[in-house]
């Protein structure tokens, strides 16, 4: 998978690379993409993650806590790393999203892999992940079919295109508005940078318009 990722990144034009570098974030160049359509007054925050990634598992409770306190103008999305179209873990994410059970599944799958060892950390199959869905009380056959569905195929391709266009080669990665890729020395430092960038990108509220001042009414002339 790593060799395939490096090959994909090397094939990208130079203009798609990050062009401005800073201590806190990189500003992506031409060709970068948002995950969701732009919406007036909203700031998009995306985490590229992988269920097999131990750093992502450690980061998960931190980003979930951040989401609960995020300003109302933030629109947050998870995007699984999908450089391999047969990646069953990413397919499990999109199947759960399609079935409307993502809140029930997302954290539980991290725990099943990294805490309980009930799901393989690497190279799990669709059938193994369907068994995991069944352990949560979901319809195993339905979830297996969803993981293999054309709808999930399309989401997998979209996620792959998104990651390649933005040169996202590591997990977890935080991307803001399809333009800013966060750096940071630690998970907590990334969240500090995220707070500052989200606040900076917030649309300022317009001050209420004041009524125009009226010219003073002249005093009546004194009677002669």
Residue pairs with C-beta under 8 A, 6 or more apart in sequence:
1 83
1 84
4 83
4 84
5 83
5 169
6 169
8 83
8 164
9 164
9 167
9 169
12 31
12 164
12 165
12 167
13 31
15 29
15 30
15 31
16 28
16 29
16 30
16 31
16 32
16 165
16 167
17 28
17 29
17 167
18 26
18 27
18 28
18 29
18 167
18 181
19 27
19 28
19 29
20 26
20 27
21 27
22 183
23 183
24 182
24 183
24 184
24 193
24 196
24 197
25 176
25 180
25 181
25 182
25 183
25 193
25 197
26 180
26 181
26 183
27 179
27 180
28 166
28 167
28 175
28 178
28 179
28 180
28 181
31 165
32 165
32 166
32 178
32 179
33 161
33 162
33 165
33 166
33 178
34 44
34 177
34 178
35 44
35 46
35 77
35 79
35 162
35 175
35 178
36 44
36 75
36 77
38 44
39 75
40 203
41 73
41 203
42 73
42 74
42 75
43 73
43 74
43 75
43 176
43 177
43 198
43 201
43 202
44 75
44 76
44 77
44 176
44 177
44 178
45 70
45 74
45 75
45 76
45 77
45 174
45 175
45 176
45 194
45 198
46 76
46 77
46 78
46 79
46 174
46 175
46 176
46 178
47 59
47 63
47 76
47 77
47 78
47 79
47 172
47 173
47 174
47 175
48 79
48 80
48 81
48 163
48 168
48 171
48 172
48 173
48 175
49 56
49 59
49 60
49 78
49 79
49 80
49 81
49 171
49 172
50 56
50 80
50 81
50 89
50 90
50 171
51 57
51 80
51 89
51 92
51 93
51 109
51 110
51 113
52 89
52 113
52 121
52 122
53 81
53 171
53 172
54 114
55 171
55 172
55 187
56 110
56 171
56 172
57 110
57 113
57 114
58 187
59 172
59 187
60 107
60 110
62 187
62 188
62 191
63 172
63 191
64 107
66 191
66 194
67 76
70 76
70 198
71 198
71 199
71 202
73 198
73 202
73 203
74 198
78 93
78 106
79 159
79 162
79 163
80 87
80 89
80 90
80 93
80 94
80 159
81 87
81 90
81 159
81 163
81 168
81 171
82 90
82 156
82 157
82 159
82 160
82 163
83 160
83 163
83 164
85 153
85 156
85 157
85 160
87 156
88 124
88 125
88 126
88 128
88 129
88 147
89 109
89 124
89 129
90 156
90 159
91 126
91 129
91 147
91 148
91 152
91 156
92 105
92 109
92 126
92 129
92 132
92 133
92 143
92 147
93 102
93 105
93 106
93 109
94 147
94 151
94 152
94 155
94 156
94 159
95 133
95 143
95 146
95 147
95 149
95 152
96 102
96 104
96 105
96 106
96 133
96 143
97 155
98 146
98 149
98 151
98 152
98 155
99 138
99 142
99 143
99 146
101 136
101 138
104 136
105 133
105 136
105 138
108 136
109 119
109 132
112 118
112 119
112 132
112 135
113 119
113 120
113 121
114 121
118 132
118 135
119 128
119 129
119 132
120 128
126 144
126 147
126 148
127 144
129 143
129 147
130 140
130 141
130 143
130 144
130 147
131 140
133 139
133 140
133 143
133 144
134 140
134 143
146 152
162 168
163 169
166 175
166 178
166 181
167 181
168 175
168 181
173 181
173 182
174 181
174 182
174 190
174 194
175 181
175 182
176 182
176 194
176 197
176 198
176 201
177 201
180 197
182 190
182 193
182 194
182 197
183 190
183 193
184 190
184 192
184 193
